[in-house]
């Protein structure tokens, strides 16, 4: 395979989507990285091989993807896992009994669940803080805190955290900053350039983009973290398979054009919802009056393509979901098709109701992953479903 071909991500990331990482196949001239569907590799003699020993430790197709995501996020190394939660689990495995992780007050329910139900059993605790409030965040940083884990914009209320400011606090305290960049992708936001130490992706979402694979990615800033994450990846074995690695490389090639259309549609829908008499509140960081709008403008290209909202009194969210004809009621996000989700009973059901309500994840909250369909078809479906929700 060819050596890594480097392209500067600043201003040229669209080219890097296609030609970045390890591009093509030197032996045949194929422009696509081959699928190396093998579990092991023959060795010439003891201790002498061609750089590959066993596919849990390393696989050329997976390595191509890992080099690509590292370049796109401007990191030292990338790592591919079997799911977003497998990637999150690997990152959390950096810590030991007695350590505490501070998480944003609204994060993906699976992140909360793995901390609350799995890592807590091993003596790794967590604290919830409003990371949009830097004073509140600093007050949560007790001596046992070893990392801050944030999403920005956060799932599902799209709250924006100042990544650079939090990175400065983390550096001052000598702790790690982990940023889940799933909603924004490296096309819209690059947390490592803002001072983060680790970036997570549920690559199932926008990076995969077609609702046909499950994958997770980690990118790290330092060589020391790269060595530690590689050890964890190899030791625990939650690796991404060659075929899914191939599919993910394929999908990333079109990430820029897909995200442009996703965002174009989302911006129009957010404005329509904001002006609709039946909509009580809209959460979208691309709106000028949104929480964190100025911060998001500073650290991201735009507001992304996720929107959450609540209907006004006199409208039933259950009837809204049954009134949808085009947009599917489904878990997940980031595919080319638009999806509607009820966070309280779906993505965030693992968070206790009292915590959900405390942070604003109400039973009436609706989350929309805006796809790339025709905007008139999408708006007609949404406004029709809102009308169906009238009691």
Beta strands, then each sheet from edge to edge (+ up, - down):
strand 1: 77-81
strand 2: 100-104
strand 3: 125-129
strand 4: 145-151
strand 5: 176-180
strand 6: 198-202
strand 7: 216-220
strand 8: 279-283
strand 9: 306-311
strand 10: 328-329
strand 11: 339-341
strand 12: 365-369
sheet 1: 1+ 7- 6+ 5+ 4+ 2+ 3+
sheet 2: 8+ 9- 12+ 11- 10-
end
